[in-house]
Amino acid sequence: MPRHEGKQQHYKPRRQFVKSTTLATGALAVVAGLAAIPSHAQSAVTLYGLLDTGIDYASNAAANGHAVTRVSSGGMNTSRWGIKGSEDLGDGLKAVYQLEGGILMDTGGIDGQLFRRQANVGLEGKFGRLVLGRSFTSVYDTVIRFDPMGFAPFYSWATTGNATGPSKYGMTTGFDNLVKYSGSTGDFKYGLSYGMGEQAASSGDNAKYAAAVSYESDGLGLMATWERVNGNTVAPTGRRDAARVFHLGAYYAIGDVKFWAAGRNYRLEPGAIGADVKANTYWTGVAYKPVPNVTLTGAVYYMDVKNTAPGKDADPLMFVARYRYALSKRTDLYATVAYAKAKHDQLVGLSRDDPGFGDTQRGAMVGIQHRF
């Protein structure tokens, strides 16, 4: 899963990434070509990015119990770059498009495929926005506003839990082969996402669905989401894996303080014979701005694991605190600390991608983020 705020970041995984000279040259050619497009009143093209890197420490980061310190990409948010634009078609209708890919700032590599984060084109008008291709889901677009850490790779379990347990009990952050609708009415926002399975045996195999609705007004936010992700049909049973995920959440902002509380119900019904995989994830947090350019954030994440053998439920708990200092509108410095623990001597980790090797783990990261 690619790094994002937030479909995955964190400790530096030993990823393989594309090194193709042809691919890199092609990406640069796209940027250069777009930069050369003449400016017209009816068209707009934007090159944008977010660069986030720092030094992180993690205890119990290896089987021998040793700690590790390293330079990592994506502390508050996943590093990325992208191109987006629109063309005015008249009568309030626009053609829109977006290409976005992740960057590994510690190595200069590509985080996953070139435009794994976003690759879509569509139409936007009074009816809302409809795109085809690859994109974050309607659930992702909604839940991120209800996470005090904003899906931070260091550290948040609002997209998925830690990578150490038998399952992450999380949502799917992006769909391939996607049809996505986003709209709003007054203070309500809503969206639908459908990822086609594209399987000859059955259109339901590998299909993905997501729906979300939220209300935001006068400092109050409320949301509810639903997601279903199918696997392929299993021959012996004639059934397929089906993961269902629900979210409910709220926030309230008053003055310089903002409070969050949200939760996720996860259930995977296996196509093969076996017990369902189930867990509930809860989180809460608060942010406070003592002065305009400083934000202090604290959050707690808890996973209540179900359907496990007696004494094997880890029920991991994580505490996070972050100090963020804005040098300007585009550049921030930050320092984050976190602590995770599990029950029954089970393993736990802070990261959504890298496993931990103890029943506790401590982590810290200091870094810088620039947006353009």
PyMOL commands that set and color helices and strands:
alter all, ss='L'
color gray80, all
select helices_A, chain A and resi 21-35+138-146
alter helices_A, ss='H'
color red, helices_A
select strands_A, chain A and resi 43-58+68-73+80-90+93-104+109-111+118-125+128-136+174-185+188-195+208-217+220-234+239-254+257-269+277-291+294-306+317-326+331-341+360-371
alter strands_A, ss='S'
color yellow, strands_A
deselect
rebuild
show_as cartoon
